[in-house]
Amino acid sequence: MKDRVLAWMSLNGPSLGIVVLIVVTLIMLSGCNTVAGMGTDITKSAEWTKDKMSGSKDQPTKKDTTK
């Protein structure tokens, strides 16, 4: 696979290969933010589930007051 990628880069010129490499790197780095956001969502849902399972039904839920 690596040989095919390197061959493709050399066939289309070195500048195109560098552009493709930069674009792929940027896409991979943007994925890091998505994973971090997903981790936050999973943590919040786990806390919510833990609260519900512990029997805290009588406690009022937090409401978002920022509008």
Secondary structure, DSSP 8 states (H G I E B T S, - for coil): -HHHHHHHHHHT-HHHHHHHHHHHHHHHHHHHHHHHHHHHHHHHHHHHHHHHHTT-TTS--------
